[in-house]
Amino acid sequence: MKTSLKIISVVLLLCVFTSCFVSCEFPWTSTTTGGGQPSEFVDYASQVKLDFTSTRARQEVTLHLHVDGDTTHFDLQSPIDGSYILKARYLGVDTPESTGAIEKWGKKASTFTKERLLNATSIIVESDTHVWNTDSNGRHLVWVWYKTAEMTDYRLLNLELLQQGLAKPKGTDNVYGTFCFDAYMQARAHKLHVFSTERDPDFYDGMPIPVTLLDLATNPEKYDGKTVTFEAVITRDFGGSIYLQAFNEETGMYHGISAYYGYQFGGMDQITPGNLMRIVGKVSYWEGGGTYQISDLKYNEFSPKPEENIAIIEPGHEIVYALTSPEEFCNGKREVLVTNEEGEETLKTFSYADLALDTAIEMHDLKVTDVRTTVNSETSKGAMTLTCVANGKTVYVRTEVLKYADGTIVTAEYFQGKTIDVKGLVGYYNGQYQIQLLTLNDVVVK
């Protein structure tokens, strides 16, 4: 009997302690009426004002690259930590994933952020303190304020994401923590988006759709957001992505696509160049490159349905670099039958480069006439764009930061005025097709 009383007393003390801990950890604001129904919706974002007199670090910026709901790259007027590009991670919020992994409401959150920044006439990033702070990935932690032509006051985008139920709070120990928590509690009470039981119309949860890389090259919009499966050979593993290609008899050429796996992928032992793979993942639009890619790669070694996982079909395949002439790269055309959602077929004409995107090619006898070196970038400082001419055609070669065996960086003098043979991947940047040169071993300087 005494033992039972002791157990009951301990349980009661734990309950009291837990209740106190919760009430002390978070500021509580009621978001329901006495009848348990959600109260009138409060626009918390209109209650928070940007204080220009505070000592918190801040700077007006412009949009450089939209990444997802809580990550954006901004162009700076003055450098921060030596860079004119700020890779911003939004403070106080965590939106569903829409890049490496694809989660419900992730696309909605990403679109919400993108639209507000694109429509803004002014954007200000603000630190939580008087200095610029970073997370473990080197991204700067900021509050993002924006204003449109119709607005007199700035609105806090971080808070709007929480208010719309497009994010969950991430930490409350910050300057706007109370408002963030109140907005989160209100969204939860109103069952908005991530807190709802509704189906996310942008999230595909059906079976993988069998496709070819030609399908994805000619009609990626048809499969946007859907899970697909196909077979292809890995040509490169670079920058958190694998590059895949497969030969198509209809066009007589290789077609490719990149697959982003990020940095928390459990199937790393599967993705070796030369492996013929079964790929299963979602088709998504990559804002940084203006192209489509595969993301949210499916891998679970204990899956009851292994056919829905990526898997090695056969290792040790030759990685083919298609020998391509400058004329073909710049002016080549192919006609392909494209099937739309209704099953109707249309004969369409595509450029060679469009159909060869993300494939491995090689090109010979390119005369380097100009070299531009990247200087205002934290991650690609020293990368180069080579303007090359051959047979009257202009071909652009974009290098990574190339290094000699001793670790020193290769500079423009190495290429300027020389003739080169190059192996690389067909890339696309700023409306221009180019050859991506990843290593110094892939170029011969004559």
Residue, then its C-alpha position, 0 to 999 in steps of 0.5 A: m500500500k505504501t509503495s502504491l502511494k509513493i508511485i501516485s505521489v511521484v506521478l502527481l509531482l511529475c504532472v505538476f512539474t511538466s505543467c509548469f515547464v510547459s507554461c514557462e517555456f511558451p507564452w500562452t495566448s488563447t485562440t479558441t472561444g469558450g465553446g472550443q471554436p477558433s476565435e476570430f483570426v488575428d493578423y499578428a503580422s500587422q502588429v509587429k513593426l520594423d524598428f529602425t532605431s534598434t541595434r539589431a544588424r539589418q540591411e536592405v537586399t534584393l532577391h538573388l535566388h529563391v530556394d524554398g519556404d524558409t531559405t532564400h539567397f539575397d544580393l547585398q549592397s554591402p558584403i557580410d562576412g566577405s560575400y555580396i550574397l547572403k544565404a538566408r535561413y529564416l529565423g523562428v520557422d521551419t517550413p515543410e521540405s520542397t527540395g531534397a525531400i518533398e513533404k506535404w504543403g512544402k510546395k505551397a510554403s515555397t510558393f507563398t514565400k516566392e510570390r511575396l518576395l517577387n512582388a516586393t518593392s523593398i526587402i530588409v533582412e534583420s539579425d536577432t542581435h547586433v551581429w550577423n549569426t549563422d547556423s551549422n550550415g553557414r547560412h545567416l539566420v535572419w528575419v525577412w521584412y518586405k513591402t510592396a508598392e501598396m503597403t506603408d509598413y513592412r511585414l514580417l514574412n517569417l511571422e506570416l508563414l506561421q500565421q498561415g499554417l505553412a510552418k512550425p515554430k523553430g525556437t522561441d528564444n528570440v526577439y519576436g518569439t511571443f508573436c511567432f508562438d501566438a501565430y502558430m497556436q492560432a494556425r493550429a486552432h484554425k487547422l490551417h495547412v500543415f495542421s489540417t486534415e485536408r489533402d495537399p493538392d500539390f502533393y502526389d502520393g500515388m504509385p511511381i509512374p514509369v517514364t523515360l528520360l526522353d519523356l522528362a526532357t520533352n514534357p517535364e511539366k506533365y510529371d511535375g510533383k509526381t513520383v516517377t521511376f526509370e532506368a539510367v546510368i550514373t555519370r557523376d556524383f557532384g554537389g549533392s546530386i547525381y547525374l543520370q543518362a540513358f540512350n534513346e533509339e528514337t532520337g539517337m542520342y543520350h538524354g539525362i537529368s540530375a537527381y538531388y539527394g541532399y546530405q541526409f540520404g540513406g542510400m549513399d552506397q548505391i550511387t556510384p558512377g557507372n551503376l545502372m540504376r532503377i531511380v524512384g523520386k519526384v520531379s521538381y523544378w529547381e529554381g537555381g538552375g531554371t530546370y527540372q530535376i529529380s528529388d526526394l529519392k526513395y530509399n529504404e532498405f527495409s521497405p516491404k515494396p523494394e520496387e519502389n526504392i532506388a536500386i542498382i540494376e548492374p554496376g560497372h557500366e561505361i560512362v559515355y561522353a557523346l562526342t559533339s560538334p559545336e554545330e550540333f550543340c548550337n544549332g542541332k534539332r530533333e523532332v519528337l512526338v510528345t504526349n499530353e495529359e489527354g493522351e494526344e500526340t504532337l510532333k515538336t521540334f527541340s534543340y539538341a542542347d535542350l534534349a542533351l541537358d545533364t548528359a555527358i559530352e565531349m567537344h574538341d578544338l575549342k579556342v578560348t577567346d575570353v575568360r571571366t572569373t567569379v569573384n563576389s561569391e563565397t562558394s564559387k570564388g575562382a570559378m570561370t566562364l570560358t568563351c570559346v569559338a570553333n567553326g564560327k560557333t560560340v560555346y561557353v564552358r563553365t568551370e568549377v573552382l579548379k585546382y592543381a595537384d598542390g591545391t593552388i587554384v587554376t587561374a584565367e591565364y591557364f586557358q586564355g588564348k589556348t585551344i582545349d578539348v573538354k569533357g563535361l555535363v551539359g548545363y543551363y544558366n541564365g538562358q544559355y546552354q553551356i558545358q560544365l567542367l568539373t575537374l582539371n582532369d577533364v580538359v586537355v590544353k593544347 
